Amino acid sequence: MKVAIVHEWLESYAGSERVVEQLLELFPEADLFAVCDFLPEGERGFLKGKVPTTSFIQRLPRAQRWFRYYLGLMPLAVEQFDLSGYDLVISSSHAVAKGVLTGPATLHVSYVHSPMRYAWDLQHQYLRQARLDRGLKGALTRWLLAKMRSWDHASAARPDVILANSRWIAERIRKSWRRESEVVFPPVDLDGFPFRPTKGEDYVIASRLVPYKRVDLVAAAFRAMPEKRLVIIGDGPEMARVREAAGGAPNIAFLGRAPQAELVARLQSARAFVFAAEEDFGIGMVEAQACGTPLIAYGRGGAADIVRDGETGVLFAEQTAESLTEAVRRFETLSIRPEACRANAERFSRDAFRAAMLDAVGRACAARGMPTP
């Protein structure tokens, strides 16, 4: 079986690239395609020596720094990949990769991290953050996003099978594309977050300080609970706003960016990991569970898949400081076993991802009368 793996762009070794890494473990002989490839040499190890076939965007002026500004050209770019000689195409898509063109003899399975967020329900949020919600530039951006939304919906009919990385994304796929999908949870490196049964007293949040992460909400909640200590790990443009929400409370500590070893140690010893964002999935929550640490999380997005309410953590229903405060109070009445948290994390291991992907691809092949990989 001749296999191709199609990814959006290669810039850093992050969440979606970890999916590509595991796909290459499953299909080591596969050819790799990407709109552009600007991975630093030090982060290329997961490609195992593969050099991806890239599109014309790779050669456009200043593409290494500005390739995202060529978003309007990316649908054309992915449609230029010649995949006619492949039996199986697997796309890893959060923007345009699922729009590749394949013939009737080729099975196309698309693993979707999300529909194009900035073209659908998060458009207004992205425009505000980029200060493009008014003026001529704003009008041009809205026009471009309308064109991208139309293409995104039309190209969603191209994959034969769509796999979503969470139930939340499956619902967004249904809403945006009117397609059904099967959930396959993304792979998490559990080995990098060893289990520790003993816990301290600190509540911990580790996050980029950007608006949608709502770290300000967490700071405001713990400011109102002076008897509980909160440790905030991370940095970003919202730092001033988060510090303002904390109000100089002595029970809230800011560590800034922490080395990986310190981050792991903090997660291992935390009384609970706090998460207030509406996230597509939320790998950080799984990493905390791998350490045996309970979660206190906003109950929308990927958290609903990860947290077993009352058993491995607590979900709160509203994105408010008051709702989080109530969740912390409820958490402190429960006896959550660290071993249950670690066992829960095992559902999201790399091995679990590979087994689920191989099963989904195998069933799709069998339905088409193709040999299973």
Number of C-alpha atoms within 10 A of each C-alpha: 13 14 20 22 23 28 29 23 25 20 16 15 17 10 14 21 19 17 21 22 19 20 20 20 15 15 17 14 13 20 18 21 24 24 25 24 22 15 14 11 7 8 12 17 11 15 17 11 8 15 13 18 15 22 21 14 23 19 12 12 10 10 16 16 10 11 20 13 10 12 17 13 14 24 20 16 23 25 17 14 18 11 19 13 13 19 20 23 26 25 28 27 22 17 23 28 28 31 26 22 19 22 13 9 13 20 22 28 24 25 29 26 23 20 27 22 15 16 21 17 14 11 16 15 15 15 16 12 11 10 12 17 18 13 10 10 12 16 13 13 16 19 12 14 20 15 13 23 20 11 14 23 18 12 18 20 15 18 21 14 19 25 24 26 21 27 21 22 23 24 17 20 23 14 14 18 17 13 16 14 21 15 19 22 25 27 23 25 15 20 12 13 22 17 22 17 14 12 16 11 12 20 23 26 25 24 20 19 22 18 17 14 17 21 29 23 20 26 27 23 22 23 22 14 16 13 10 14 18 29 21 22 20 19 17 14 11 18 19 12 16 23 18 14 19 24 13 11 19 12 17 23 18 15 12 17 16 14 8 10 10 12 16 18 14 24 31 27 23 26 22 29 27 28 26 26 22 19 18 20 24 19 19 16 25 30 26 30 33 32 28 33 31 31 33 26 29 26 23 20 19 24 30 17 15 25 25 17 17 16 17 27 27 27 26 21 13 13 18 16 20 16 15 27 18 12 19 24 11 16 20 12 9 13 11 19 15 23 18 18 26 26 14 20 23 16 17 22 20 21 15 17 20 20 13 16 22 17 14 19 20 16 14 18 19 13 11 13 9 17 11 15 15
